[in-house]
Amino acid sequence: MRYLNSKRMKFLVYMVSVIVLILVVFNTFVTIKVHKQLMKTGSKQGRWPVGAYIYDRSIGFDFAPNISGPINNDRFYVKSHQLGYRISETEDPVSYQPGGLLSLGCSFTYGDQVEAEETFTRLAADGLNIPAYNYGICSFSYIHALLKAEKLKDQGVLDKLQPKYVVLGCWTGLPDRSRSPFPPLASKNIPLPAAYLAKDGSDLKIQYPMKTRDVFSLVELYRQEGTGLSFKKFMKIFIAAPHIIYLYVKNNSLAKKLKIGSFQNNVSDYEVYDFYFSGIESLFAGYGSRIIVLFMPNSNNEPPDKALKKAVADHPGIILVDGLQAIQKYGLSSRDYAGIHPKPAAHKAYAEEIINMINKTIH
């Protein structure tokens, strides 16, 4: 009996050893594959200063506070206040004044390819003689902006800023982005899914992203220390490999669903806008903030779409600023806005129209 038990034990130990060996070999193979993907990402100099984009559990990603440095391959400077909003190169990143104009949106609001002082947020705030808090973040959707505002509320930032006006930067590409788990920040090499809006039966629901903290930390590690494979990097990837495999499998499944349109068809543009506006109004109601929706055209003579106008009409407390009217009023060319991020002239026109609408409807 002891012999049999000993034999069974040896067999069990043998089988466990084989399984462990197979798993170790497979995990090592995955580690090398991930390393090669990280080499591709890390070898390319990103546009943004190292550490600019950080992991966020609810959104998927966010822009870091206290970042300062020039953008790569472009002309503008990147700097963020300790409270997270964009500021100019010479501004103090610590001090702030409450009662200003806060903006939410994507790269159109952030001011990709223009300086902080050239953005509509700063120009409108300057024209109203109040502070500016630019929370536009490149690659953001409406859902990301809403979650960002919730985060600012939870962190007590809104209590500090007490914004007088909240400007929501809008353009026609953001409803689709709000329904997709893959923001422009994502790449084929590294899986970076983010929050998106979907339907649960007849109810709208934010689908929160998978945890990608390990992915963010690995990308930053390769950008900071170079692309060579050290023991430190190997072990970090080796430990994270099972989760990265899960991310790739899950992402492939999401990508297939997105390709056949299951994310695009079940939530309408109007529902995206209505969900966003309702959430923003609820968050800022306690501060007495006036909500302003700025529509920014991205094609020649593009007016606000019907879904946006209907959503604004169903929220009578919201003021709509038509960026196309501003473009036409100030005689700008399509070269200032069509198919590109708004240029300084477009930002200036939007700011003037925001000021005009505030003076016309509020004062």
C-alpha positions as CSV (number, residue, x, y, z in Angstrom):
1,M,0.0,0.0,0.0
2,R,2.8,2.4,0.9
3,Y,4.4,1.5,-2.4
4,L,1.3,2.3,-4.3
5,N,0.8,5.5,-2.4
6,S,4.4,6.4,-3.1
7,K,4.0,5.6,-6.7
8,R,0.8,7.7,-7.0
9,M,2.5,10.6,-5.2
10,K,5.4,10.5,-7.5
11,F,3.1,10.4,-10.5
12,L,1.1,13.4,-9.1
13,V,4.3,15.3,-8.4
14,Y,5.4,14.5,-12.0
15,M,2.2,15.7,-13.5
16,V,2.1,18.9,-11.5
17,S,5.7,19.5,-12.4
18,V,4.9,19.0,-16.1
19,I,1.9,21.3,-15.9
20,V,4.0,24.0,-14.1
21,L,6.8,23.7,-16.6
22,I,4.3,24.1,-19.5
23,L,2.8,27.1,-17.9
24,V,6.2,28.7,-17.2
25,V,7.3,28.1,-20.8
26,F,4.0,29.5,-22.2
27,N,4.2,32.5,-19.8
28,T,7.8,33.1,-20.9
29,F,6.7,32.9,-24.6
30,V,4.0,35.5,-23.9
31,T,6.5,37.7,-22.0
32,I,8.8,37.8,-25.0
33,K,5.9,38.6,-27.3
34,V,4.7,41.4,-25.0
35,H,8.3,42.7,-24.7
36,K,8.5,42.9,-28.5
37,Q,5.2,44.9,-28.6
38,L,6.5,47.2,-25.9
39,M,9.7,47.7,-27.8
40,K,7.6,49.0,-30.8
41,T,5.7,51.4,-28.5
42,G,8.7,52.4,-26.4
43,S,11.0,53.0,-29.4
44,K,8.6,55.6,-30.8
45,Q,8.9,59.0,-29.3
46,G,5.4,59.8,-28.1
47,R,3.9,63.3,-28.8
48,W,3.3,63.9,-25.1
49,P,5.8,64.3,-22.3
50,V,6.5,61.1,-20.5
51,G,3.9,60.4,-17.8
52,A,1.3,62.7,-19.3
53,Y,-1.3,60.0,-19.7
54,I,-2.0,57.9,-16.6
55,Y,-4.3,55.0,-15.7
56,D,-7.7,55.7,-14.3
57,R,-9.9,53.0,-13.0
58,S,-13.3,54.5,-14.1
59,I,-12.4,56.1,-17.4
60,G,-9.5,53.9,-18.5
61,F,-7.0,56.8,-18.8
62,D,-6.6,60.4,-17.7
63,F,-4.2,63.3,-18.1
64,A,-1.8,63.7,-15.2
65,P,-1.6,66.8,-13.0
66,N,1.8,68.7,-12.6
67,I,3.0,67.8,-16.1
68,S,5.3,70.2,-17.9
69,G,7.1,69.9,-21.2
70,P,7.0,70.7,-24.9
71,I,5.0,68.6,-27.2
72,N,7.1,66.5,-29.6
73,N,6.9,67.2,-33.4
74,D,4.7,70.3,-32.9
75,R,4.8,73.8,-31.6
76,F,2.8,74.0,-28.4
77,Y,3.7,73.5,-24.7
78,V,2.0,71.0,-22.4
79,K,1.5,72.0,-18.8
80,S,-1.1,71.0,-16.2
81,H,-2.1,72.6,-12.9
82,Q,-1.9,70.5,-9.7
83,L,-5.7,70.3,-9.9
84,G,-5.4,68.8,-13.4
85,Y,-6.5,71.5,-15.8
86,R,-4.3,72.9,-18.7
87,I,-2.3,76.0,-18.1
88,S,0.2,78.0,-20.0
89,E,4.0,77.5,-19.8
90,T,4.5,80.5,-17.5
91,E,1.5,80.0,-15.2
92,D,1.8,79.0,-11.5
93,P,0.8,75.3,-11.2
94,V,-0.3,75.6,-7.6
95,S,-2.4,78.8,-7.0
96,Y,-5.9,79.1,-8.3
97,Q,-9.0,81.3,-8.0
98,P,-12.6,80.0,-7.8
99,G,-15.6,81.2,-9.8
100,G,-14.2,80.7,-13.3
101,L,-15.0,79.0,-16.6
102,L,-14.5,75.3,-16.7
103,S,-14.5,73.3,-20.0
104,L,-14.8,69.6,-20.7
105,G,-14.2,67.8,-23.9
106,C,-11.6,66.2,-26.1
107,S,-8.6,67.5,-28.1
108,F,-10.8,70.2,-29.7
109,T,-11.4,71.6,-26.2
110,Y,-7.9,70.9,-24.9
111,G,-6.5,72.8,-27.9
112,D,-4.3,70.3,-29.7
113,Q,-1.8,72.2,-31.8
114,V,-2.4,75.5,-30.1
115,E,-1.0,77.1,-27.0
116,A,-3.1,77.1,-23.7
117,E,-3.6,80.9,-24.0
118,E,-5.0,80.5,-27.6
119,T,-7.8,78.1,-26.6
120,F,-11.4,79.2,-26.5
121,T,-11.5,78.3,-22.8
122,R,-8.8,80.8,-21.9
123,L,-10.0,83.5,-24.4
124,A,-13.6,83.3,-23.2
125,A,-12.5,83.4,-19.5
126,D,-10.2,86.3,-20.2
127,G,-13.0,88.1,-22.0
128,L,-15.3,87.6,-18.9
129,N,-12.4,88.5,-16.6
130,I,-12.6,85.2,-14.7
131,P,-10.2,82.2,-14.3
132,A,-10.0,79.4,-16.8
133,Y,-10.0,75.6,-16.0
134,N,-9.5,73.7,-19.2
135,Y,-10.3,70.0,-18.6
136,G,-10.4,69.0,-22.3
137,I,-8.3,65.8,-22.7
138,C,-7.2,64.4,-26.0
139,S,-9.0,61.1,-26.9
140,F,-11.9,61.8,-24.5
141,S,-15.5,61.1,-25.4
142,Y,-18.6,62.5,-23.7
143,I,-18.7,59.6,-21.4
144,H,-15.1,60.1,-20.4
145,A,-15.8,63.8,-19.8
146,L,-18.8,63.0,-17.6
147,L,-16.7,60.5,-15.6
148,K,-13.9,63.1,-15.3
149,A,-16.4,65.6,-13.9
150,E,-17.6,63.0,-11.4
151,K,-14.0,62.4,-10.4
152,L,-13.4,66.1,-9.9
153,K,-16.5,66.2,-7.7
154,D,-15.4,63.2,-5.6
155,Q,-11.9,64.6,-5.2
156,G,-13.3,67.9,-3.9
157,V,-11.9,69.9,-6.9
158,L,-15.3,71.3,-7.9
159,D,-15.8,72.5,-4.4
160,K,-12.6,74.4,-4.7
161,L,-13.2,75.8,-8.1
162,Q,-16.9,76.6,-7.8
163,P,-17.1,77.2,-11.6
164,K,-19.5,80.0,-12.7
165,Y,-19.7,78.6,-16.3
166,V,-19.2,75.1,-17.7
167,V,-18.6,74.8,-21.4
168,L,-19.0,71.4,-23.0
169,G,-17.0,71.1,-26.2
170,C,-19.0,69.1,-28.8
171,W,-18.4,67.9,-32.4
172,T,-20.0,65.2,-34.6
173,G,-17.3,62.6,-34.0
174,L,-17.9,62.2,-30.3
175,P,-21.2,60.3,-30.2
176,D,-19.5,57.4,-32.0
177,R,-16.5,57.6,-29.6
178,S,-18.9,57.6,-26.6
179,R,-20.3,54.2,-27.8
180,S,-16.9,52.6,-28.4
181,P,-14.6,50.8,-25.9
182,F,-11.6,51.9,-27.9
183,P,-10.5,55.5,-27.7
184,P,-8.0,57.0,-30.3
185,L,-5.4,56.6,-27.6
186,A,-5.6,52.8,-28.0
187,S,-3.2,51.0,-30.4
188,K,-2.8,47.6,-32.1
189,N,0.3,47.0,-30.0
190,I,-1.0,47.7,-26.6
191,P,-4.6,47.1,-25.4
192,L,-6.1,50.2,-23.7
193,P,-9.9,49.9,-23.5
194,A,-11.9,52.7,-21.9
195,A,-15.4,53.4,-20.6
196,Y,-18.3,53.6,-23.1
197,L,-22.1,53.9,-23.1
198,A,-24.3,50.9,-23.9
199,K,-27.8,49.6,-23.3
200,D,-28.7,47.1,-20.7
201,G,-32.2,46.2,-21.9
202,S,-33.9,49.5,-22.3
203,D,-31.6,51.3,-19.8
204,L,-28.5,53.2,-20.6
205,K,-25.5,52.2,-18.7
206,I,-21.8,53.1,-18.6
207,Q,-19.6,50.1,-19.2
208,Y,-16.5,50.5,-17.2
209,P,-13.1,49.5,-18.6
210,M,-11.0,46.5,-17.8
211,K,-8.1,47.1,-15.5
212,T,-5.1,48.2,-17.5
213,R,-2.8,49.6,-14.8
214,D,-0.1,47.0,-15.6
215,V,-0.2,48.1,-19.2
216,F,0.3,51.8,-18.4
217,S,3.1,51.1,-16.0
218,L,4.9,48.9,-18.5
219,V,4.6,51.4,-21.3
220,E,6.0,54.2,-19.1
221,L,8.8,51.9,-17.9
222,Y,9.9,51.3,-21.5
223,R,9.7,54.9,-22.4
224,Q,11.7,56.0,-19.3
225,E,14.4,53.3,-19.3
226,G,14.6,52.3,-22.9
227,T,13.6,49.2,-24.8
228,G,16.3,46.8,-23.7
229,L,15.1,43.7,-21.8
230,S,16.4,43.8,-18.3
231,F,15.6,41.3,-15.5
232,K,13.4,43.9,-13.9
233,K,11.3,44.3,-17.1
234,F,11.2,40.6,-17.7
235,M,9.8,39.9,-14.2
236,K,7.2,42.7,-14.4
237,I,5.9,41.4,-17.8
238,F,6.1,37.8,-16.6
239,I,3.9,38.5,-13.6
240,A,1.5,40.6,-15.6
241,A,1.3,38.2,-18.6
242,P,-1.8,36.3,-17.6
243,H,-3.8,39.5,-17.2
244,I,-2.4,40.9,-20.5
245,I,-3.5,37.7,-22.3
246,Y,-7.0,38.2,-20.9
247,L,-7.0,41.8,-22.1
248,Y,-6.1,40.7,-25.6
249,V,-8.8,38.0,-25.7
250,K,-11.4,40.4,-24.4
251,N,-10.4,43.2,-26.7
252,N,-10.6,40.9,-29.7
253,S,-14.1,40.0,-28.7
254,L,-15.1,43.7,-28.2
255,A,-13.4,44.6,-31.5
256,K,-15.5,42.0,-33.4
257,K,-18.7,43.3,-31.9
258,L,-17.7,46.8,-32.7
259,K,-17.0,45.8,-36.3
260,I,-20.4,44.4,-36.9
261,G,-22.0,47.5,-35.3
262,S,-23.5,46.1,-32.1
263,F,-22.0,49.0,-30.2
264,Q,-23.0,51.6,-32.8
265,N,-26.6,50.8,-33.4
266,N,-28.2,50.3,-30.0
267,V,-27.6,53.8,-28.5
268,S,-28.7,56.8,-30.6
269,D,-26.9,60.1,-30.8
270,Y,-29.7,61.7,-29.0
271,E,-29.5,59.2,-26.1
272,V,-25.7,59.9,-25.9
273,Y,-26.3,63.7,-25.7
274,D,-29.2,63.4,-23.3
275,F,-27.3,61.1,-20.9
276,Y,-24.3,63.4,-21.0
277,F,-26.3,66.6,-20.4
278,S,-28.4,65.1,-17.6
279,G,-25.3,63.9,-15.8
280,I,-23.5,67.2,-16.2
281,E,-26.5,69.2,-15.0
282,S,-26.8,67.0,-11.9
283,L,-23.1,67.3,-11.0
284,F,-23.0,71.1,-11.3
285,A,-26.4,72.0,-10.0
286,G,-25.1,72.6,-6.5
287,Y,-22.7,75.3,-7.7
288,G,-25.2,77.3,-9.7
289,S,-23.0,76.8,-12.8
290,R,-24.5,77.8,-16.2
291,I,-24.0,75.0,-18.7
292,I,-23.0,76.0,-22.2
293,V,-22.7,73.6,-25.2
294,L,-20.2,74.7,-27.8
295,F,-20.7,73.0,-31.1
296,M,-17.5,73.0,-33.2
297,P,-17.9,72.1,-36.9
298,N,-15.3,69.8,-38.4
299,S,-16.4,69.9,-42.1
300,N,-17.1,72.8,-44.4
301,N,-20.3,74.7,-43.3
302,E,-21.3,71.9,-40.9
303,P,-24.3,73.0,-38.6
304,P,-25.2,71.4,-35.3
305,D,-26.9,68.0,-35.9
306,K,-30.5,67.4,-35.2
307,A,-29.9,65.1,-32.2
308,L,-27.7,67.7,-30.5
309,K,-30.3,70.5,-31.0
310,K,-33.1,68.3,-29.8
311,A,-31.1,67.3,-26.7
312,V,-30.4,71.0,-25.9
313,A,-34.0,71.8,-26.4
314,D,-35.0,69.1,-23.9
315,H,-32.6,70.7,-21.4
316,P,-33.8,74.3,-21.4
317,G,-31.2,75.4,-18.8
318,I,-28.4,74.7,-21.3
319,I,-27.2,77.4,-23.7
320,L,-26.2,76.3,-27.3
321,V,-23.3,78.2,-28.9
322,D,-23.2,77.4,-32.7
323,G,-19.5,77.4,-33.7
324,L,-20.5,77.5,-37.4
325,Q,-22.2,80.9,-36.9
326,A,-19.1,82.1,-35.2
327,I,-17.0,80.9,-38.1
328,Q,-19.2,82.7,-40.6
329,K,-19.6,85.8,-38.5
330,Y,-15.9,86.4,-38.3
331,G,-15.3,85.4,-41.9
332,L,-13.0,82.5,-41.3
333,S,-11.8,80.0,-43.9
334,S,-12.5,76.2,-43.8
335,R,-8.7,75.9,-43.4
336,D,-9.2,77.1,-39.8
337,Y,-11.4,74.2,-38.8
338,A,-12.4,71.7,-41.5
339,G,-10.9,68.2,-41.1
340,I,-8.4,69.4,-38.5
341,H,-8.2,70.5,-34.9
342,P,-9.5,74.1,-34.6
343,K,-6.7,76.6,-35.3
344,P,-6.2,79.8,-33.1
345,A,-8.5,81.8,-35.3
346,A,-11.4,79.3,-34.8
347,H,-10.7,79.2,-31.0
348,K,-10.9,83.0,-30.9
349,A,-14.2,83.0,-32.9
350,Y,-15.7,80.4,-30.5
351,A,-14.6,82.4,-27.5
352,E,-16.2,85.6,-28.8
353,E,-19.4,83.7,-29.5
354,I,-19.4,82.2,-26.0
355,I,-19.0,85.7,-24.5
356,N,-21.8,87.1,-26.7
357,M,-24.2,84.3,-25.8
358,I,-23.5,84.8,-22.1
359,N,-24.0,88.5,-22.3
360,K,-27.2,88.0,-24.4
361,T,-28.9,85.2,-22.4
362,I,-27.6,85.6,-18.8
363,H,-26.6,89.2,-18.1
